[in-house]
Amino acid sequence: MATRPLEGKTALVTGGSRGVGAGIVARLAADGAKVAFTYAQAREQAESVAAATGGVAHPIHADSRHEQDVEAAVAQTAERFGGLDILVNNAGVGSFGPITDLKIDEIDAMLTINVRSVVIAIRAALAHLGEGGRIINIGSINADRTPFPGQSVYALTKGAVQSLTRGLARELAPRGITINNVQPGPIDTDANPADGPLAPSMLGVMATDRYGTAAEVGAFVSYLAGPEAAYITGSSLNIDGGFTA
Ligand SMILES: NC(=O)c1ccc[n+]([C@@H]2O[C@H](COP(=O)([O-])OP(=O)(O)OC[C@H]3O[C@@H](n4cnc5c(N)ncnc54)[C@H](OP(=O)(O)O)[C@@H]3O)[C@@H](O)[C@H]2O)c1
C-alpha cells in the first residue's frame, strides 16, 4: 500500500473551516488528495486550514443553506482539479432544547444544512464521481442513541442521513461508488467543547474518559475514502469512545 493512499484523488469537504471538517481536510491532504472545502462564515479560519496544508487545500465560500452555493462548490472543485473522486458531507449545525422551545429558524437550519444540502451535494457530485468514487457523510451517534432530552430534531436529521446512506448504497454500487455514514460521538470542537458544560454528562455515558479529536475522525474518513475500503458501503460507522457501547 502506498504511503499516501489518496495520491491522485480529488476531494470536496463541506464545512472545512473549523472542527471536524478541518480535521478531515488536513488528513485527506496529508494522505495525498487535492482537497477543496467550503465554509460559510469563518473565512480567516478557512484560510488558515488551507495554509496548514501547504496550499494543497482550497477554501470555497459556499453556504449550505443555498442549493446554488452547494452546486457551484461541486462544479468549481471538479473544474479546478479536473474531476471529483471523494465527497465528504460534514457541514452541520445543532440546536438543542425541548421541541417546543426550538425556534422555527433553528429547526429549518438543521433540516436545511444537515439533510437538504447533503442531498443536493450528492446529486451534484454524481455528475463527476466515477468507479472508485466515495461519498462519506458525517452523521452522529445521536441517530442511534439520544440519552439526553433536547436532542430530538438534531437526531432526526442524523437519522435521515443514515437512511439516505443506506438507500443510496443500492443505487451507487453498480457504478463502483461507495457511500458511508460516519457517526461521531463527542468530538472536541467549537460546537461541543471538551471543557464545555455538557462534557460531564457526555463522559458519564461513555466507555472512555475523554472526547475524541477532529484528527481521529479525519483518519477514519481518510480510510473510508481510500482503496482499502472498497467493500464498505451503506454502513453507519461509529467513532464514539464507546458512547453507544
Ligand atoms: N463535535 C461533535 O461532538 C460532533 C458529534 C457528532 C457529529 N458531529 C457532526 O460533525 C459535523 C461537524 O461538527 P463540528 O463539531 O465540527 O461543528 P463546528 O465546530 O460548529 O463546525 C461546523 C463547520 O460547519 C460549517 N458550517 C456550518 N454552517 C454552514 C453552512 N450554512 N454552510 C457551510 N458550512 C457551514 C462551519 O463553517 P463556518 O464556521 O465557516 O460557517 C464549520 O466549518 C456536523 O455535521 C456535526 O453534526 C459533531
The ligand as a Tripos MOL2 file, in Angstrom:
@<TRIPOS>MOLECULE
LIG
   48    52     1     0     0
SMALL
NO_CHARGES

@<TRIPOS>ATOM
      1 N1        -18.4390   17.7580   17.6220 N.am      1 LIG1
      2 C1        -19.1810   16.6920   17.9220 C.2       1 LIG1
      3 O1        -19.2130   16.2340   19.0790 O.2       1 LIG1
      4 C2        -19.9780   16.0180   16.8520 C.ar      1 LIG1
      5 C3        -20.6070   14.8030   17.1820 C.ar      1 LIG1
      6 C4        -21.3700   14.1590   16.2170 C.ar      1 LIG1
      7 C5        -21.4920   14.7070   14.9700 C.ar      1 LIG1
      8 N2        -20.8920   15.8810   14.6670 N.ar      1 LIG1
      9 C6        -21.0910   16.3990   13.3160 C.3       1 LIG1
     10 O2        -19.8500   16.7680   12.7630 O.3       1 LIG1
     11 C7        -20.0390   17.8360   11.8330 C.3       1 LIG1
     12 C8        -19.1060   18.9810   12.2070 C.3       1 LIG1
     13 O3        -19.3790   19.3740   13.5470 O.3       1 LIG1
     14 P1        -18.3520   20.2520   14.4020 P.3       1 LIG1
     15 O4        -18.4700   19.8140   15.7970 O.co2     1 LIG1
     16 O5        -17.0310   20.2850   13.7400 O.co2     1 LIG1
     17 O6        -19.0560   21.6890   14.2790 O.3       1 LIG1
     18 P2        -18.4110   23.1610   14.2990 P.3       1 LIG1
     19 O7        -17.1710   23.1720   15.1120 O.co2     1 LIG1
     20 O8        -19.5360   24.0640   14.6790 O.co2     1 LIG1
     21 O9        -18.0290   23.4020   12.7620 O.3       1 LIG1
     22 C9        -19.0650   23.3990   11.8150 C.3       1 LIG1
     23 C10       -18.4910   23.5340   10.4190 C.3       1 LIG1
     24 O10       -19.6040   23.5300    9.5200 O.3       1 LIG1
     25 C11       -19.5870   24.7360    8.7770 C.3       1 LIG1
     26 N3        -20.9360   25.2240    8.5170 N.ar      1 LIG1
     27 C12       -21.9120   25.4850    9.4050 C.ar      1 LIG1
     28 N4        -22.9880   26.0040    8.7680 N.ar      1 LIG1
     29 C13       -22.6590   26.0510    7.4480 C.ar      1 LIG1
     30 C14       -23.3310   26.4800    6.2910 C.ar      1 LIG1
     31 N5        -24.5640   27.0080    6.3500 N.pl3     1 LIG1
     32 N6        -22.6870   26.3790    5.1000 N.ar      1 LIG1
     33 C15       -21.4290   25.8690    5.0270 C.ar      1 LIG1
     34 N7        -20.7380   25.4660    6.0950 N.ar      1 LIG1
     35 C16       -21.3490   25.5500    7.2930 C.ar      1 LIG1
     36 C17       -18.8050   25.7200    9.6120 C.3       1 LIG1
     37 O11       -18.2650   26.7050    8.7550 O.3       1 LIG1
     38 P3        -18.3250   28.2960    9.1170 P.3       1 LIG1
     39 O12       -17.9210   28.4580   10.5230 O.co2     1 LIG1
     40 O13       -17.3830   28.8980    8.1350 O.co2     1 LIG1
     41 O14       -19.7270   28.7260    8.8450 O.co2     1 LIG1
     42 C18       -17.7450   24.8330   10.2240 C.3       1 LIG1
     43 O15       -16.6780   24.6280    9.3270 O.3       1 LIG1
     44 C19       -21.5160   18.2090   11.9040 C.3       1 LIG1
     45 O16       -22.2270   17.5820   10.8650 O.3       1 LIG1
     46 C20       -21.9450   17.6560   13.2500 C.3       1 LIG1
     47 O17       -23.3310   17.3810   13.2920 O.3       1 LIG1
     48 C21       -20.1470   16.5510   15.5830 C.ar      1 LIG1
@<TRIPOS>BOND
     1     1     2 1
     2     2     3 2
     3     2     4 1
     4     4     5 ar
     5     4    48 ar
     6     5     6 ar
     7     6     7 ar
     8     7     8 ar
     9     8     9 1
    10     8    48 ar
    11     9    10 1
    12     9    46 1
    13    10    11 1
    14    11    12 1
    15    11    44 1
    16    12    13 1
    17    13    14 1
    18    14    15 2
    19    14    16 1
    20    14    17 1
    21    17    18 1
    22    18    19 2
    23    18    20 1
    24    18    21 1
    25    21    22 1
    26    22    23 1
    27    23    24 1
    28    23    42 1
    29    24    25 1
    30    25    26 1
    31    25    36 1
    32    26    27 ar
    33    26    35 ar
    34    27    28 ar
    35    28    29 ar
    36    29    30 ar
    37    29    35 ar
    38    30    31 1
    39    30    32 ar
    40    32    33 ar
    41    33    34 ar
    42    34    35 ar
    43    36    37 1
    44    36    42 1
    45    37    38 1
    46    38    39 2
    47    38    40 1
    48    38    41 1
    49    42    43 1
    50    44    45 1
    51    44    46 1
    52    46    47 1
@<TRIPOS>SUBSTRUCTURE
     1 LIG1         1 GROUP 0 **** ****
